[in-house]
């Protein structure tokens, strides 16, 4: 039999424990080329540039179905 907690955790203690578990929104930076919001330290998904260099080719603008 697996070890079990000796005492029941009250709902207050459980809530305090879970107070740190919420998901936060990711930080956003702005692309210097197209001005679109993007994740920091990642290639811009809109224009495909990173640090002013074209890294990936973007085939068509706004062809997202
Ligand atoms: Zn961009």
PDB file of the backbone (N, CA, C, O) and the ligand in Angstrom, with CONECT records:
HET     ZN  A 101       1
ATOM      1  N   UNK A   1       0.853  -1.201   0.000  1.00  0.00           N
ATOM      2  CA  UNK A   1       0.000   0.000   0.000  1.00  0.00           C
ATOM      3  C   UNK A   1       0.883   1.243   0.000  1.00  0.00           C
ATOM      4  O   UNK A   1       1.859   1.331   0.745  1.00  0.00           O
ATOM      5  N   UNK A   2       0.532   2.169  -0.823  1.00  0.00           N
ATOM      6  CA  UNK A   2       1.353   3.385  -0.959  1.00  0.00           C
ATOM      7  C   UNK A   2       1.194   4.259   0.278  1.00  0.00           C
ATOM      8  O   UNK A   2       0.147   4.243   0.924  1.00  0.00           O
ATOM      9  N   UNK A   3       2.228   5.018   0.606  1.00  0.00           N
ATOM     10  CA  UNK A   3       2.113   5.945   1.747  1.00  0.00           C
ATOM     11  C   UNK A   3       1.055   7.004   1.485  1.00  0.00           C
ATOM     12  O   UNK A   3       0.911   7.504   0.370  1.00  0.00           O
ATOM     13  N   UNK A   4       0.332   7.328   2.522  1.00  0.00           N
ATOM     14  CA  UNK A   4      -0.766   8.285   2.384  1.00  0.00           C
ATOM     15  C   UNK A   4      -0.551   9.463   3.317  1.00  0.00           C
ATOM     16  O   UNK A   4       0.111   9.309   4.343  1.00  0.00           O
ATOM     17  N   UNK A   5      -1.081  10.622   2.999  1.00  0.00           N
ATOM     18  CA  UNK A   5      -0.964  11.771   3.902  1.00  0.00           C
ATOM     19  C   UNK A   5      -1.660  11.502   5.225  1.00  0.00           C
ATOM     20  O   UNK A   5      -2.725  10.886   5.265  1.00  0.00           O
ATOM     21  N   UNK A   6      -1.058  11.963   6.292  1.00  0.00           N
ATOM     22  CA  UNK A   6      -1.590  11.671   7.622  1.00  0.00           C
ATOM     23  C   UNK A   6      -2.829  12.481   7.898  1.00  0.00           C
ATOM     24  O   UNK A   6      -3.745  12.007   8.570  1.00  0.00           O
ATOM     25  N   UNK A   7      -2.873  13.714   7.383  1.00  0.00           N
ATOM     26  CA  UNK A   7      -4.003  14.592   7.679  1.00  0.00           C
ATOM     27  C   UNK A   7      -4.650  15.063   6.392  1.00  0.00           C
ATOM     28  O   UNK A   7      -4.002  15.181   5.351  1.00  0.00           O
ATOM     29  N   UNK A   8      -5.920  15.322   6.487  1.00  0.00           N
ATOM     30  CA  UNK A   8      -6.641  15.911   5.362  1.00  0.00           C
ATOM     31  C   UNK A   8      -6.196  17.351   5.178  1.00  0.00           C
ATOM     32  O   UNK A   8      -6.065  18.087   6.156  1.00  0.00           O
ATOM     33  N   UNK A   9      -5.961  17.762   3.943  1.00  0.00           N
ATOM     34  CA  UNK A   9      -5.592  19.156   3.652  1.00  0.00           C
ATOM     35  C   UNK A   9      -6.881  19.964   3.560  1.00  0.00           C
ATOM     36  O   UNK A   9      -7.764  19.653   2.761  1.00  0.00           O
ATOM     37  N   UNK A  10      -6.981  20.994   4.379  1.00  0.00           N
ATOM     38  CA  UNK A  10      -8.195  21.810   4.354  1.00  0.00           C
ATOM     39  C   UNK A  10      -8.320  22.543   3.035  1.00  0.00           C
ATOM     40  O   UNK A  10      -7.333  22.736   2.325  1.00  0.00           O
ATOM     41  N   UNK A  11      -9.522  22.948   2.712  1.00  0.00           N
ATOM     42  CA  UNK A  11      -9.723  23.661   1.448  1.00  0.00           C
ATOM     43  C   UNK A  11      -8.942  24.969   1.419  1.00  0.00           C
ATOM     44  O   UNK A  11      -8.502  25.409   0.357  1.00  0.00           O
ATOM     45  N   UNK A  12      -8.768  25.594   2.590  1.00  0.00           N
ATOM     46  CA  UNK A  12      -7.991  26.839   2.640  1.00  0.00           C
ATOM     47  C   UNK A  12      -6.530  26.564   2.287  1.00  0.00           C
ATOM     48  O   UNK A  12      -5.930  27.291   1.495  1.00  0.00           O
ATOM     49  N   UNK A  13      -5.961  25.512   2.878  1.00  0.00           N
ATOM     50  CA  UNK A  13      -4.562  25.182   2.594  1.00  0.00           C
ATOM     51  C   UNK A  13      -4.393  24.768   1.147  1.00  0.00           C
ATOM     52  O   UNK A  13      -3.396  25.100   0.505  1.00  0.00           O
ATOM     53  N   UNK A  14      -5.372  24.042   0.640  1.00  0.00           N
ATOM     54  CA  UNK A  14      -5.333  23.617  -0.761  1.00  0.00           C
ATOM     55  C   UNK A  14      -5.356  24.842  -1.689  1.00  0.00           C
ATOM     56  O   UNK A  14      -4.622  24.904  -2.676  1.00  0.00           O
ATOM     57  N   UNK A  15      -6.208  25.802  -1.351  1.00  0.00           N
ATOM     58  CA  UNK A  15      -6.292  27.017  -2.160  1.00  0.00           C
ATOM     59  C   UNK A  15      -5.006  27.811  -2.117  1.00  0.00           C
ATOM     60  O   UNK A  15      -4.580  28.365  -3.130  1.00  0.00           O
ATOM     61  N   UNK A  16      -4.374  27.873  -0.938  1.00  0.00           N
ATOM     62  CA  UNK A  16      -3.092  28.595  -0.837  1.00  0.00           C
ATOM     63  C   UNK A  16      -2.031  27.919  -1.691  1.00  0.00           C
ATOM     64  O   UNK A  16      -1.228  28.583  -2.346  1.00  0.00           O
ATOM     65  N   UNK A  17      -2.039  26.596  -1.676  1.00  0.00           N
ATOM     66  CA  UNK A  17      -1.081  25.848  -2.487  1.00  0.00           C
ATOM     67  C   UNK A  17      -1.306  26.148  -3.966  1.00  0.00           C
ATOM     68  O   UNK A  17      -0.354  26.312  -4.730  1.00  0.00           O
ATOM     69  N   UNK A  18      -2.563  26.218  -4.355  1.00  0.00           N
ATOM     70  CA  UNK A  18      -2.871  26.400  -5.779  1.00  0.00           C
ATOM     71  C   UNK A  18      -2.824  27.853  -6.218  1.00  0.00           C
ATOM     72  O   UNK A  18      -3.034  28.150  -7.395  1.00  0.00           O
ATOM     73  N   UNK A  19      -2.555  28.751  -5.304  1.00  0.00           N
ATOM     74  CA  UNK A  19      -2.544  30.164  -5.669  1.00  0.00           C
ATOM     75  C   UNK A  19      -1.401  30.500  -6.613  1.00  0.00           C
ATOM     76  O   UNK A  19      -1.403  31.560  -7.239  1.00  0.00           O
ATOM     77  N   UNK A  20      -0.425  29.604  -6.721  1.00  0.00           N
ATOM     78  CA  UNK A  20       0.723  29.866  -7.603  1.00  0.00           C
ATOM     79  C   UNK A  20       0.637  29.099  -8.911  1.00  0.00           C
ATOM     80  O   UNK A  20       1.569  29.130  -9.714  1.00  0.00           O
ATOM     81  N   UNK A  21      -0.474  28.412  -9.129  1.00  0.00           N
ATOM     82  CA  UNK A  21      -0.528  27.499 -10.262  1.00  0.00           C
ATOM     83  C   UNK A  21      -1.134  28.111 -11.517  1.00  0.00           C
ATOM     84  O   UNK A  21      -1.174  27.453 -12.556  1.00  0.00           O
ATOM     85  N   UNK A  22      -1.599  29.332 -11.450  1.00  0.00           N
ATOM     86  CA  UNK A  22      -2.284  29.915 -12.607  1.00  0.00           C
ATOM     87  C   UNK A  22      -1.312  30.123 -13.766  1.00  0.00           C
ATOM     88  O   UNK A  22      -0.128  30.383 -13.554  1.00  0.00           O
ATOM     89  N   UNK A  23      -1.815  30.007 -14.978  1.00  0.00           N
ATOM     90  CA  UNK A  23      -1.000  30.237 -16.175  1.00  0.00           C
ATOM     91  C   UNK A  23      -0.983  31.732 -16.464  1.00  0.00           C
ATOM     92  O   UNK A  23      -2.022  32.391 -16.450  1.00  0.00           O
ATOM     93  N   UNK A  24       0.198  32.251 -16.723  1.00  0.00           N
ATOM     94  CA  UNK A  24       0.326  33.675 -17.047  1.00  0.00           C
ATOM     95  C   UNK A  24       0.422  33.854 -18.555  1.00  0.00           C
ATOM     96  O   UNK A  24       0.854  32.961 -19.285  1.00  0.00           O
ATOM     97  N   UNK A  25       0.018  35.000 -18.984  1.00  0.00           N
ATOM     98  CA  UNK A  25       0.121  35.315 -20.412  1.00  0.00           C
ATOM     99  C   UNK A  25       1.595  35.467 -20.778  1.00  0.00           C
ATOM    100  O   UNK A  25       2.365  36.005 -19.982  1.00  0.00           O
ATOM    101  N   UNK A  26       2.013  35.006 -21.969  1.00  0.00           N
ATOM    102  CA  UNK A  26       3.411  35.144 -22.359  1.00  0.00           C
ATOM    103  C   UNK A  26       3.775  36.599 -22.631  1.00  0.00           C
ATOM    104  O   UNK A  26       2.935  37.401 -23.040  1.00  0.00           O
ATOM    105  N   UNK A  27       5.038  36.920 -22.397  1.00  0.00           N
ATOM    106  CA  UNK A  27       5.500  38.263 -22.699  1.00  0.00           C
ATOM    107  C   UNK A  27       5.508  38.491 -24.192  1.00  0.00           C
ATOM    108  O   UNK A  27       5.822  37.582 -24.960  1.00  0.00           O
ATOM    109  N   UNK A  28       5.170  39.682 -24.609  1.00  0.00           N
ATOM    110  CA  UNK A  28       5.139  39.967 -26.037  1.00  0.00           C
ATOM    111  C   UNK A  28       6.067  41.125 -26.345  1.00  0.00           C
ATOM    112  O   UNK A  28       6.130  42.106 -25.604  1.00  0.00           O
ATOM    113  N   UNK A  29       6.789  40.996 -27.454  1.00  0.00           N
ATOM    114  CA  UNK A  29       7.581  42.113 -27.943  1.00  0.00           C
ATOM    115  C   UNK A  29       7.081  42.479 -29.335  1.00  0.00           C
ATOM    116  O   UNK A  29       6.300  41.743 -29.939  1.00  0.00           O
ATOM    117  N   UNK A  30       7.529  43.599 -29.827  1.00  0.00           N
ATOM    118  CA  UNK A  30       7.050  44.075 -31.129  1.00  0.00           C
ATOM    119  C   UNK A  30       8.136  43.869 -32.164  1.00  0.00           C
ATOM    120  O   UNK A  30       9.308  44.150 -31.912  1.00  0.00           O
ATOM    121  N   UNK A  31       7.748  43.378 -33.326  1.00  0.00           N
ATOM    122  CA  UNK A  31       8.698  43.184 -34.415  1.00  0.00           C
ATOM    123  C   UNK A  31       9.161  44.540 -34.930  1.00  0.00           C
ATOM    124  O   UNK A  31       8.328  45.391 -35.242  1.00  0.00           O
ATOM    125  N   UNK A  32      10.484  44.763 -35.028  1.00  0.00           N
ATOM    126  CA  UNK A  32      10.954  46.073 -35.497  1.00  0.00           C
ATOM    127  C   UNK A  32      10.681  46.298 -36.983  1.00  0.00           C
ATOM    128  O   UNK A  32      10.685  47.437 -37.451  1.00  0.00           O
ATOM    129  N   UNK A  33      10.447  45.223 -37.718  1.00  0.00           N
ATOM    130  CA  UNK A  33      10.244  45.388 -39.158  1.00  0.00           C
ATOM    131  C   UNK A  33       8.786  45.632 -39.510  1.00  0.00           C
ATOM    132  O   UNK A  33       8.460  46.605 -40.190  1.00  0.00           O
ATOM    133  N   UNK A  34       7.903  44.741 -39.042  1.00  0.00           N
ATOM    134  CA  UNK A  34       6.511  44.876 -39.439  1.00  0.00           C
ATOM    135  C   UNK A  34       5.632  45.414 -38.317  1.00  0.00           C
ATOM    136  O   UNK A  34       4.469  45.751 -38.540  1.00  0.00           O
ATOM    137  N   UNK A  35       6.188  45.494 -37.112  1.00  0.00           N
ATOM    138  CA  UNK A  35       5.406  46.073 -36.022  1.00  0.00           C
ATOM    139  C   UNK A  35       4.402  45.130 -35.414  1.00  0.00           C
ATOM    140  O   UNK A  35       3.613  45.523 -34.555  1.00  0.00           O
ATOM    141  N   UNK A  36       4.425  43.890 -35.853  1.00  0.00           N
ATOM    142  CA  UNK A  36       3.478  42.903 -35.326  1.00  0.00           C
ATOM    143  C   UNK A  36       3.962  42.415 -33.956  1.00  0.00           C
ATOM    144  O   UNK A  36       5.164  42.389 -33.694  1.00  0.00           O
ATOM    145  N   UNK A  37       3.032  42.032 -33.091  1.00  0.00           N
ATOM    146  CA  UNK A  37       3.411  41.449 -31.800  1.00  0.00           C
ATOM    147  C   UNK A  37       3.978  40.057 -32.036  1.00  0.00           C
ATOM    148  O   UNK A  37       3.442  39.272 -32.818  1.00  0.00           O
ATOM    149  N   UNK A  38       5.081  39.770 -31.337  1.00  0.00           N
ATOM    150  CA  UNK A  38       5.692  38.455 -31.474  1.00  0.00           C
ATOM    151  C   UNK A  38       6.279  38.038 -30.151  1.00  0.00           C
ATOM    152  O   UNK A  38       6.416  38.855 -29.241  1.00  0.00           O
ATOM    153  N   UNK A  39       6.634  36.753 -30.033  1.00  0.00           N
ATOM    154  CA  UNK A  39       7.280  36.271 -28.823  1.00  0.00           C
ATOM    155  C   UNK A  39       8.731  36.722 -28.824  1.00  0.00           C
ATOM    156  O   UNK A  39       9.378  36.667 -29.870  1.00  0.00           O
ATOM    157  N   UNK A  40       9.265  37.161 -27.702  1.00  0.00           N
ATOM    158  CA  UNK A  40      10.657  37.605 -27.666  1.00  0.00           C
ATOM    159  C   UNK A  40      11.617  36.447 -27.944  1.00  0.00           C
ATOM    160  O   UNK A  40      11.343  35.303 -27.584  1.00  0.00           O
ATOM    161  N   UNK A  41      12.740  36.756 -28.586  1.00  0.00           N
ATOM    162  CA  UNK A  41      13.798  35.810 -28.943  1.00  0.00           C
ATOM    163  C   UNK A  41      13.309  34.740 -29.919  1.00  0.00           C
ATOM    164  O   UNK A  41      13.813  33.617 -29.935  1.00  0.00           O
ATOM    165  N   UNK A  42      12.332  35.103 -30.719  1.00  0.00           N
ATOM    166  CA  UNK A  42      11.862  34.159 -31.730  1.00  0.00           C
ATOM    167  C   UNK A  42      11.667  34.889 -33.043  1.00  0.00           C
ATOM    168  O   UNK A  42      11.441  36.098 -33.087  1.00  0.00           O
ATOM    169  N   UNK A  43      11.763  34.107 -34.121  1.00  0.00           N
ATOM    170  CA  UNK A  43      11.568  34.683 -35.443  1.00  0.00           C
ATOM    171  C   UNK A  43      10.138  35.189 -35.554  1.00  0.00           C
ATOM    172  O   UNK A  43       9.196  34.535 -35.105  1.00  0.00           O
ATOM    173  N   UNK A  44       9.992  36.348 -36.149  1.00  0.00           N
ATOM    174  CA  UNK A  44       8.658  36.919 -36.322  1.00  0.00           C
ATOM    175  C   UNK A  44       7.849  36.035 -37.270  1.00  0.00           C
ATOM    176  O   UNK A  44       8.273  35.804 -38.402  1.00  0.00           O
ATOM    177  N   UNK A  45       6.704  35.542 -36.832  1.00  0.00           N
ATOM    178  CA  UNK A  45       5.909  34.680 -37.715  1.00  0.00           C
ATOM    179  C   UNK A  45       5.246  35.452 -38.851  1.00  0.00           C
ATOM    180  O   UNK A  45       4.789  34.857 -39.828  1.00  0.00           O
ATOM    181  N   UNK A  46       5.195  36.761 -38.725  1.00  0.00           N
ATOM    182  CA  UNK A  46       4.500  37.557 -39.737  1.00  0.00           C
ATOM    183  C   UNK A  46       5.393  37.846 -40.940  1.00  0.00           C
ATOM    184  O   UNK A  46       4.971  37.670 -42.082  1.00  0.00           O
ATOM    185  N   UNK A  47       6.652  38.299 -40.683  1.00  0.00           N
ATOM    186  CA  UNK A  47       7.518  38.664 -41.806  1.00  0.00           C
ATOM    187  C   UNK A  47       8.750  37.766 -41.894  1.00  0.00           C
ATOM    188  O   UNK A  47       9.516  37.886 -42.850  1.00  0.00           O
ATOM    189  N   UNK A  48       8.967  36.865 -40.926  1.00  0.00           N
ATOM    190  CA  UNK A  48      10.055  35.901 -41.023  1.00  0.00           C
ATOM    191  C   UNK A  48      11.428  36.489 -40.793  1.00  0.00           C
ATOM    192  O   UNK A  48      12.409  35.953 -41.309  1.00  0.00           O
ATOM    193  N   UNK A  49      11.540  37.569 -40.039  1.00  0.00           N
ATOM    194  CA  UNK A  49      12.847  38.161 -39.782  1.00  0.00           C
ATOM    195  C   UNK A  49      13.221  37.988 -38.321  1.00  0.00           C
ATOM    196  O   UNK A  49      12.360  37.853 -37.452  1.00  0.00           O
ATOM    197  N   UNK A  50      14.539  37.995 -38.068  1.00  0.00           N
ATOM    198  CA  UNK A  50      15.036  38.012 -36.703  1.00  0.00           C
ATOM    199  C   UNK A  50      16.254  38.921 -36.681  1.00  0.00           C
ATOM    200  O   UNK A  50      17.166  38.741 -37.488  1.00  0.00           O
ATOM    201  N   UNK A  51      16.289  39.876 -35.791  1.00  0.00           N
ATOM    202  CA  UNK A  51      17.352  40.885 -35.704  1.00  0.00           C
ATOM    203  C   UNK A  51      17.583  41.567 -37.064  1.00  0.00           C
ATOM    204  O   UNK A  51      18.722  41.851 -37.433  1.00  0.00           O
ATOM    205  N   UNK A  52      16.529  41.819 -37.781  1.00  0.00           N
ATOM    206  CA  UNK A  52      16.630  42.518 -39.044  1.00  0.00           C
ATOM    207  C   UNK A  52      17.055  41.664 -40.211  1.00  0.00           C
ATOM    208  O   UNK A  52      17.186  42.161 -41.329  1.00  0.00           O
ATOM    209  N   UNK A  53      17.278  40.359 -39.966  1.00  0.00           N
ATOM    210  CA  UNK A  53      17.680  39.473 -41.058  1.00  0.00           C
ATOM    211  C   UNK A  53      16.525  38.589 -41.462  1.00  0.00           C
ATOM    212  O   UNK A  53      15.756  38.131 -40.616  1.00  0.00           O
ATOM    213  N   UNK A  54      16.399  38.346 -42.769  1.00  0.00           N
ATOM    214  CA  UNK A  54      15.364  37.426 -43.255  1.00  0.00           C
ATOM    215  C   UNK A  54      15.827  36.007 -42.949  1.00  0.00           C
ATOM    216  O   UNK A  54      16.830  35.545 -43.493  1.00  0.00           O
ATOM    217  N   UNK A  55      15.104  35.324 -42.086  1.00  0.00           N
ATOM    218  CA  UNK A  55      15.528  33.995 -41.658  1.00  0.00           C
ATOM    219  C   UNK A  55      14.699  32.918 -42.339  1.00  0.00           C
ATOM    220  O   UNK A  55      15.248  31.933 -42.833  1.00  0.00           O
ATOM    221  N   UNK A  56      13.386  33.096 -42.371  1.00  0.00           N
ATOM    222  CA  UNK A  56      12.549  32.122 -43.049  1.00  0.00           C
ATOM    223  C   UNK A  56      11.739  32.840 -44.118  1.00  0.00           C
ATOM    224  O   UNK A  56      11.419  34.021 -43.979  1.00  0.00           O
ATOM    225  N   UNK A  57      11.414  32.129 -45.173  1.00  0.00           N
ATOM    226  CA  UNK A  57      10.669  32.731 -46.269  1.00  0.00           C
ATOM    227  C   UNK A  57       9.174  32.684 -45.955  1.00  0.00           C
ATOM    228  O   UNK A  57       8.634  31.642 -45.587  1.00  0.00           O
ATOM    229  N   UNK A  58       8.540  33.802 -46.104  1.00  0.00           N
ATOM    230  CA  UNK A  58       7.082  33.863 -45.958  1.00  0.00           C
ATOM    231  C   UNK A  58       6.484  33.837 -47.357  1.00  0.00           C
ATOM    232  O   UNK A  58       6.730  34.723 -48.175  1.00  0.00           O
ATOM    233  N   UNK A  59       5.693  32.801 -47.611  1.00  0.00           N
ATOM    234  CA  UNK A  59       5.205  32.611 -48.971  1.00  0.00           C
ATOM    235  C   UNK A  59       4.159  33.657 -49.365  1.00  0.00           C
ATOM    236  O   UNK A  59       4.332  34.395 -50.335  1.00  0.00           O
ATOM    237  N   UNK A  60       3.093  33.704 -48.606  1.00  0.00           N
ATOM    238  CA  UNK A  60       2.027  34.642 -48.964  1.00  0.00           C
ATOM    239  C   UNK A  60       1.569  35.368 -47.712  1.00  0.00           C
ATOM    240  O   UNK A  60       1.514  34.785 -46.629  1.00  0.00           O
ATOM    241  N   UNK A  61       1.243  36.640 -47.866  1.00  0.00           N
ATOM    242  CA  UNK A  61       0.758  37.417 -46.734  1.00  0.00           C
ATOM    243  C   UNK A  61      -0.719  37.123 -46.484  1.00  0.00           C
ATOM    244  O   UNK A  61      -1.536  37.134 -47.405  1.00  0.00           O
ATOM    245  N   UNK A  62      -1.036  36.863 -45.239  1.00  0.00           N
ATOM    246  CA  UNK A  62      -2.417  36.609 -44.812  1.00  0.00           C
ATOM    247  C   UNK A  62      -3.041  35.455 -45.572  1.00  0.00           C
ATOM    248  O   UNK A  62      -4.217  35.507 -45.935  1.00  0.00           O
ATOM    249  N   UNK A  63      -2.244  34.393 -45.819  1.00  0.00           N
ATOM    250  CA  UNK A  63      -2.801  33.200 -46.460  1.00  0.00           C
ATOM    251  C   UNK A  63      -3.026  32.139 -45.386  1.00  0.00           C
ATOM    252  O   UNK A  63      -2.587  30.996 -45.515  1.00  0.00           O
ATOM    253  N   UNK A  64      -3.710  32.539 -44.339  1.00  0.00           N
ATOM    254  CA  UNK A  64      -3.893  31.645 -43.185  1.00  0.00           C
ATOM    255  C   UNK A  64      -5.240  30.934 -43.212  1.00  0.00           C
ATOM    256  O   UNK A  64      -5.780  30.593 -42.160  1.00  0.00           O
ATOM    257  N   UNK A  65      -5.779  30.710 -44.389  1.00  0.00           N
ATOM    258  CA  UNK A  65      -7.100  30.071 -44.554  1.00  0.00           C
ATOM    259  C   UNK A  65      -8.166  30.961 -43.918  1.00  0.00           C
ATOM    260  O   UNK A  65      -9.348  30.619 -43.940  1.00  0.00           O
TER     261      UNK A  65
HETATM  262 ZN    ZN A 101       7.783  41.016 -38.417  1.00  0.00          ZN
END
